[in-house]
Amino acid sequence: METRINLPQSELPKAWYNALPDLPTPLAPPLDPATKQPLTPEALEPIFAKALIEQEMSPERWIPIPEPVLDVYRLYRPTPLVRARRLEAAIGSKCRIYYKNESVSPAGSHKPNTSIPQVYYNKREGVKRLSTETGAGQWGTALSFACSQFDMACTVYMVKVSFEQKPYRKVLINTYGGEIFASPSSQTNTGRAMLAKDPNCKGSLGLAISEAVEDAATHADTNYTLGSVLNHVLLHQSIVGLETEQQLKMIGEKPDYLVGCVGGGSNFGGLVLPFLPRKLGGEDITFVAAEPKACPTLTRGAYRYDYGDMARLTPLMKMHTLGHAFMPAPIHAGGLRYHGDAPIVCNLMAEGLVDARAYYQKECFEAAQLFLKTEGFLPAPETGHAIMSAIDVAKTAKPGSCVVFLYSGHGLLDLGSYDAYLRGELTNFELPQSDIDQALCDCPVIES
Ligand SMILES: Cc1ncc(COP(=O)(O)O)c(C=O)c1O
């Protein structure tokens, strides 16, 4: 009747898994926004650490984790894999449901798995300050935590709607020593222009990225960091799937379904990618990606080149996109409101290797509450999508299936969202096709 599968610290993975060499079709290259030609590594150097650019394009399957990174990982890793027996009983499931609990990190989510190495490499290259955007606030918290570990300065642009929904994120980020601005802010040209156009603008991840990139590009001592989407972020997150694989092996389990929520694709990618060689080798493992119906990039977005941000400062990436100008509805899963997705996840989606499903926010809060009442922990609203999806899968899967989902973060700083849910103030949003068509009109047309 064991429910917690703990990996000893001596078994902490010592290398990350890079899926690039194993993708069934090569990844479409990122393009320079000015020339529309494949990007050179040098073009990224003004705002990214060289080591991270190398990882972004690395052909190596395994990349050693530096000892100072392992040292900080040991504050919370390996994380437990837990059998959700009470949840199973509550839904009358004939499947075994496990969750990999990433909420035990200091910042409360999977995000430190990449903020720690990103800060480490930047520090090693002499960078003094890091800028970034944050949606739900989890990534900004994770970056400020990692900066505090390596004694670096940190500036966070937080999407205004989330900033207002979650005032304690600011306090936590400030306590770690980071500074934080609601985006659009008056700190950058991009922010000022948006505020002049719409003083009540609630912001979007695409806009906050523009502000953080502009900040890094206009300050010589500052680099930019991204908490999702990019190849090196998914690489760092692979530690989640690698541990999960070992933990399942310890109890003689083999996963039939691996489930994760998708904002930019980093927690989902981190869980599923280490299982890709097994799936391509013929094992019947279904990768299930859960997203909001209000921001349905994988299920309804177009697979084409688009910018990663609203101000068109980032490289063009081939991904499922709702258009870089897309302004998502103010749903409470702030971390799932991004217009695009990780190119690696989109590549697998295009190959038919990902089963993407979209859910309404209210059903995800219901699933999150059921999890709380059965397993006891309060999930982040983003994680509620993974729980909803795991329940959905477990109800329809063949009896005896093994379903593993990624518990990406806790919701202890999302109580305002739960309050709105309990008061019956949440609305379900489903994106009208005309909004998608409209936003896609602004996407560049690239022959590929
Ligand atoms: C708790 C949590 N889960 C999931 C996500 C989605 O991000 P990603 O798709 O990169 O894992 C976020 C993003 O902020 C988050 O905070």
The ligand as an SDF file (V2000), in Angstrom:
LIG
                    3D

 16 16  0  0  0  0  0  0  0  0999 V2000
    2.3840   25.9200  -11.7670 C   0  0  0  0  0  0  0  0  0  0  0  0
    2.5700   26.0770  -13.2400 C   0  0  0  0  0  0  0  0  0  0  0  0
    2.2970   25.0240  -14.0300 N   0  0  0  0  0  0  0  0  0  0  0  0
    2.4250   25.1120  -15.3650 C   0  0  0  0  0  0  0  0  0  0  0  0
    2.8390   26.2880  -15.9760 C   0  0  0  0  0  0  0  0  0  0  0  0
    2.9310   26.3200  -17.4670 C   0  0  0  0  0  0  0  0  0  0  0  0
    4.2160   26.5350  -17.9430 O   0  0  0  0  0  0  0  0  0  0  0  0
    4.9540   25.4610  -18.8290 P   0  0  0  0  0  0  0  0  0  0  0  0
    4.0080   25.0550  -19.9140 O   0  0  0  0  0  0  0  0  0  0  0  0
    6.1620   26.1230  -19.3470 O   0  0  0  0  0  0  0  0  0  0  0  0
    5.2920   24.3260  -17.9270 O   0  0  0  0  0  0  0  0  0  0  0  0
    3.1520   27.4050  -15.1920 C   0  0  0  0  0  0  0  0  0  0  0  0
    3.6070   28.6540  -15.8080 C   0  0  0  0  0  0  0  0  0  0  0  0
    3.7950   29.6610  -15.2170 O   0  0  0  0  0  0  0  0  0  0  0  0
    2.9990   27.2810  -13.7910 C   0  0  0  0  0  0  0  0  0  0  0  0
    3.2660   28.3280  -12.9960 O   0  0  0  0  0  0  0  0  0  0  0  0
  1  2  1  0
  2  3  1  0
  2 15  2  0
  3  4  2  0
  4  5  1  0
  5  6  1  0
  5 12  2  0
  6  7  1  0
  7  8  1  0
  8  9  2  0
  8 10  1  0
  8 11  1  0
 12 13  1  0
 12 15  1  0
 13 14  2  0
 15 16  1  0
M  END
$$$$
